């Protein structure tokens, strides 16, 4: 029997990996990261922790 694949979980995991990689590259290049917060774009230091992916 084949295992059910949840494509939404696969997509969320891929986005999580991409955000971690972007945060790592921003820290290496000393760049601020844009995030969406309360309807505005805010720039944060890459060393600040973002929401953790599950």
C-alpha positions, 0 to 999 in steps of 0.5 A: 500500500502506498503512503499518502503524501501531504503536498501542503506539508512538503511545501511548508517544509520547503519554505521553512528550509528556504527561509533558514537558508536566506537567514543564513546568507543574510547573516554571512553578508551582513544584510538586514532581512525584510519581513511582513509585520502588521501590514508593513515591511520591517527590516530586522537583523538576521541574527534575531530569531524568526518563528520556528518552523514545525 
